[in-house]
């Protein structure tokens, strides 16, 4: 029974940490994809600064979307956990 309490207390931070680790793990692939996109945009545009700005904007938006989804998942899990604890009392 004590193991179950410990695991239930560790499960939420473990899930959120694994989501954050996955975000960190995809960063090299995302940067490589952004470099390929920049090269493609450089061939289409005569001004490389435009492609750099577009690629940087896309990179920032993708990361913000990922972090926002992490925040939404964390708040949802927290609300459900607090509701479950409140119902037990």
N, CA and C of each residue as an Amber inpcrd file, in Angstrom:
protein
   267
   0.8120000  -1.1870000   0.0000000   0.0000000   0.0000000   0.0000000
   0.8620000   1.2600000   0.0000000   1.9820000   1.2240000   0.7270000
   2.8740000   2.3860000   0.7800000   3.5210000   2.6280000  -0.5780000
   3.8230000   1.5530000  -1.2800000   4.4230000   1.6910000  -2.6150000
   3.4370000   2.3780000  -3.5560000   2.1790000   2.0560000  -3.4100000
   1.1580000   2.6750000  -4.2660000   1.0760000   4.1850000  -4.0250000
   1.1870000   4.6040000  -2.7650000   1.1610000   6.0330000  -2.4540000
   2.3810000   6.7360000  -3.0310000   3.5340000   6.0880000  -2.9160000
   4.7640000   6.6800000  -3.4570000   4.6710000   6.7940000  -4.9700000
   4.2220000   5.7370000  -5.6270000   4.1070000   5.7620000  -7.0860000
   3.0810000   6.7860000  -7.5540000   1.9970000   6.9300000  -6.8290000
   1.0040000   7.9290000  -7.2390000   1.5410000   9.3410000  -7.0570000
   2.4180000   9.5480000  -6.0990000   3.0220000  10.8600000  -5.9090000
   4.1050000  11.1710000  -6.9220000   4.7370000  10.1390000  -7.4580000
   5.8410000  10.3210000  -8.4020000   5.3550000  10.3160000  -9.8490000
   4.2030000   9.7550000 -10.0940000   3.7290000   9.5660000 -11.4630000
   3.5400000  10.8770000 -12.2150000   2.9270000  11.8530000 -11.6050000
   2.6580000  13.1220000 -12.2940000   3.9460000  13.8480000 -12.6600000
   4.8820000  14.0370000 -11.7110000   6.1380000  14.6860000 -12.1170000
   6.9170000  13.8770000 -13.1510000   6.8230000  12.5520000 -13.0750000
   7.5220000  11.7120000 -14.0450000   6.9460000  11.8880000 -15.4480000
   5.6300000  11.9490000 -15.5570000   5.0010000  12.1610000 -16.8600000
   5.3670000  13.5250000 -17.4440000   5.3190000  14.5520000 -16.6140000
   5.6440000  15.8930000 -17.0970000   7.1250000  16.0160000 -17.4350000
   7.9680000  15.3430000 -16.6650000   9.4030000  15.3620000 -16.9640000
   9.6990000  14.6370000 -18.2690000   9.0170000  13.5270000 -18.5130000
   9.2560000  12.8000000 -19.7640000   8.7930000  13.6210000 -20.9670000
   7.7420000  14.4000000 -20.8060000   7.2880000  15.2820000 -21.8820000
   8.3280000  16.3600000 -22.1540000   8.9210000  16.9000000 -21.0820000
   9.9710000  17.9100000 -21.2380000  11.2310000  17.3020000 -21.8480000
  11.5680000  16.0800000 -21.4590000  12.7370000  15.4060000 -22.0310000
  12.5180000  15.1420000 -23.5130000  11.3070000  14.7790000 -23.8940000
  11.0100000  14.5810000 -25.3180000  11.1650000  15.8870000 -26.0840000
  10.7630000  16.9950000 -25.4790000  10.9200000  18.3100000 -26.1170000
  12.3930000  18.6220000 -26.3390000  13.2160000  18.3450000 -25.3370000
  14.6580000  18.5760000 -25.4720000  15.2530000  17.6370000 -26.5160000
  14.7700000  16.4030000 -26.5590000  15.3260000  15.4080000 -27.4760000
  15.0460000  15.7360000 -28.9390000  13.9310000  16.3960000 -29.2310000
  13.6340000  16.6900000 -30.6360000  14.2930000  17.9750000 -31.1220000
  14.9330000  18.7170000 -30.2310000  15.5430000  19.9810000 -30.6370000
  16.5850000  19.8250000 -31.7490000  17.5040000  18.8410000 -31.6870000
  18.4580000  18.7030000 -32.8060000  17.7740000  18.4270000 -34.1450000
  16.7480000  17.5830000 -34.1270000  16.0250000  17.3000000 -35.3690000
  15.2910000  18.5400000 -35.8580000  14.7460000  19.3050000 -34.9390000
  14.0460000  20.5330000 -35.3000000  15.0110000  21.5640000 -35.8810000
  16.1850000  21.6760000 -35.2970000  17.1920000  22.6080000 -35.8110000
  17.6620000  22.1750000 -37.1940000  17.8560000  20.8740000 -37.3870000
  18.2450000  20.3650000 -38.7100000  17.1580000  20.6670000 -39.7390000
  15.9170000  20.4580000 -39.3700000  14.8020000  20.7600000 -40.2670000
  14.7480000  22.2490000 -40.5900000  15.0220000  23.0780000 -39.6110000
  15.0350000  24.5280000 -39.8500000  16.1840000  24.9310000 -40.7810000
  17.3280000  24.2590000 -40.6710000  18.4410000  24.5420000 -41.5840000
  18.0930000  24.1530000 -43.0200000  17.4230000  23.0170000 -43.1790000
  16.9990000  22.5930000 -44.5150000  15.9810000  23.5840000 -45.0740000
  15.0630000  24.0130000 -44.2350000  14.0680000  24.9940000 -44.6670000
  14.7240000  26.3170000 -45.0380000  15.7400000  26.7280000 -44.2840000
  16.4440000  27.9720000 -44.5900000  17.1630000  27.8650000 -45.9330000
  17.8170000  26.7260000 -46.1760000  18.4820000  26.5370000 -47.4660000
  17.4830000  26.5820000 -48.6170000  16.3330000  25.9680000 -48.4180000
  15.2980000  25.9840000 -49.4480000  14.7910000  27.4010000 -49.6940000
  14.5580000  28.1380000 -48.6230000  14.0840000  29.5130000 -48.7760000
  15.1610000  30.4260000 -49.3570000  16.4310000  30.1330000 -49.0720000
  17.5230000  30.9220000 -49.6540000  17.5590000  30.7830000 -51.1710000
  17.2520000  29.5960000 -51.6700000  17.2520000  29.4020000 -53.1210000
  16.0610000  30.1050000 -53.7770000  14.9700000  30.2410000 -53.0330000
  13.7830000  30.8860000 -53.5920000  13.8120000  32.4050000 -53.4680000
  14.5650000  32.9130000 -52.5020000  14.5780000  34.3480000 -52.2450000
  15.9560000  34.9210000 -52.5550000  15.9760000  36.1720000 -52.9920000
  17.2560000  36.8150000 -53.2880000  17.8940000  37.4040000 -52.0330000
  17.0990000  37.5880000 -50.9800000  17.6180000  38.1570000 -49.7380000
  17.6180000  37.0860000 -48.6450000  18.7980000  36.6650000 -48.1960000
  18.8490000  35.6020000 -47.1840000  18.3260000  36.0330000 -45.8110000
  18.2880000  37.3320000 -45.5580000  17.7920000  37.7860000 -44.2550000
  16.3130000  37.4650000 -44.0860000  15.5650000  37.4760000 -45.1830000
  14.1350000  37.1510000 -45.1210000  13.9410000  35.6910000 -44.7280000
  14.7260000  34.8140000 -45.3290000  14.6020000  33.3980000 -44.9870000
  15.0320000  33.1420000 -43.5480000  16.0520000  33.8540000 -43.0810000
  16.4940000  33.6790000 -41.6930000  15.4210000  34.1350000 -40.7120000
  14.7770000  35.2320000 -41.0110000  13.7070000  35.7290000 -40.1420000
  12.5300000  34.7550000 -40.1350000  12.1540000  34.2570000 -41.2980000
  11.0430000  33.3030000 -41.3760000  11.3450000  32.0170000 -40.6180000
  12.5480000  31.5040000 -40.7960000  12.9240000  30.2600000 -40.1230000
  12.9790000  30.4720000 -38.6080000  13.5170000  31.5870000 -38.1830000
  13.5650000  31.8750000 -36.7420000  12.1640000  32.0020000 -36.1650000
  11.2860000  32.6510000 -36.8880000   9.9060000  32.8000000 -36.4400000
   9.2090000  31.4440000 -36.3410000   9.4130000  30.5920000 -37.3220000
   8.8170000  29.2540000 -37.2920000   9.3540000  28.4570000 -36.1090000
  10.6620000  28.5340000 -35.8710000  11.2790000  27.8170000 -34.7510000
  10.7000000  28.2850000 -33.4150000  10.5720000  29.5770000 -33.2540000
  10.0170000  30.1230000 -32.0120000   8.5600000  29.6980000 -31.8500000
   7.7810000  29.7470000 -32.9160000   6.3680000  29.3650000 -32.8270000
   6.1900000  27.8870000 -32.4940000   7.0220000  27.0330000 -33.0890000
   6.9390000  25.5990000 -32.7880000   7.2720000  25.3490000 -31.3200000
   8.3220000  25.9890000 -30.8280000   8.6940000  25.8010000 -29.4290000
   7.6530000  26.3840000 -28.4790000   7.0850000  27.5180000 -28.8160000
   6.0300000  28.0810000 -27.9720000   4.7920000  27.1860000 -27.9460000
   4.4530000  26.6100000 -29.0880000   3.3080000  25.6960000 -29.1320000
   3.5660000  24.4630000 -28.2670000   4.7860000  23.9350000 -28.3290000
   5.1340000  22.7630000 -27.5200000   5.0630000  23.1070000 -26.0340000
   5.6400000  24.2430000 -25.6530000   5.6240000  24.6370000 -24.2440000
   4.2040000  24.9480000 -23.7620000   3.3930000  25.5410000 -24.6110000
   2.0120000  25.8150000 -24.2320000   1.2430000  24.5100000 -24.0330000
   1.4950000  23.5230000 -24.8960000   0.8190000  22.2370000 -24.7250000
   1.2790000  21.5630000 -23.4300000   2.5670000  21.7010000 -23.0890000
   3.0630000  21.1500000 -21.8320000   2.3660000  21.8230000 -20.6520000
   2.2060000  23.1250000 -20.7260000   1.5180000  23.8660000 -19.6650000
   0.0650000  23.4120000 -19.5380000  -0.6210000  23.2390000 -20.6610000
  -2.0230000  22.8160000 -20.6220000  -2.1510000  21.4050000 -20.0410000
  -1.2390000  20.5120000 -20.4400000  -1.2730000  19.1520000 -19.8980000
  -1.0010000  19.1750000 -18.4000000  -0.0130000  19.9670000 -17.9840000
   0.3200000  20.0520000 -16.5580000  -0.8490000  20.6000000 -15.7500000
  -1.5010000  21.6200000 -16.2500000  -2.6290000  22.1860000 -15.5020000
  -3.8120000  21.2200000 -15.4710000  -4.0340000  20.4840000 -16.5530000
  -5.1150000  19.5030000 -16.5700000  -4.8460000  18.3820000 -15.5750000
  -3.6290000  17.8600000 -15.5750000  -3.2770000  16.7920000 -14.6350000
  -3.3860000  17.2950000 -13.2030000  -2.9170000  18.5180000 -12.9670000
  -2.9800000  19.0840000 -11.6210000  -4.4270000  19.2440000 -11.1690000
  -5.2930000  19.7420000 -12.0380000  -6.7030000  19.9030000 -11.6790000
  -7.3570000  18.5610000 -11.3640000  -7.0720000  17.5530000 -12.2040000
  -7.6590000  16.2400000 -11.9680000  -7.1530000  15.6350000 -10.6650000
  -5.8650000  15.8180000 -10.3900000  -5.2950000  15.2810000  -9.1590000
  -5.8970000  15.9730000  -7.9410000  -6.0160000  17.3090000  -7.9980000
  -6.6010000  18.0330000  -6.8700000  -8.0660000  17.6650000  -6.6730000
  -8.7800000  17.4400000  -7.7650000 -10.1740000  17.0280000  -7.6610000
 -10.2780000  15.6510000  -7.0210000  -9.3830000  14.7490000  -7.4210000
  -9.3910000  13.4010000  -6.8610000  -9.0720000  13.4420000  -5.3650000
  -8.1040000  14.2630000  -4.9760000  -7.7450000  14.3830000  -3.5610000
  -8.8920000  15.0020000  -2.7770000  -9.5420000  15.9940000  -3.3610000
 -10.6640000  16.6590000  -2.6870000 -11.8380000  15.6980000  -2.5080000
 -12.0700000  14.8310000  -3.4930000 -13.1720000  13.8760000  -3.3880000
 -12.8990000  12.8160000  -2.3230000 -11.6320000  12.4980000  -2.0880000
 -11.2860000  11.5050000  -1.0650000 -11.5620000  12.0260000   0.3380000
 -11.4570000  13.3380000   0.5200000 -11.6170000  13.9130000   1.8660000
 -13.0290000  13.9160000   2.3360000
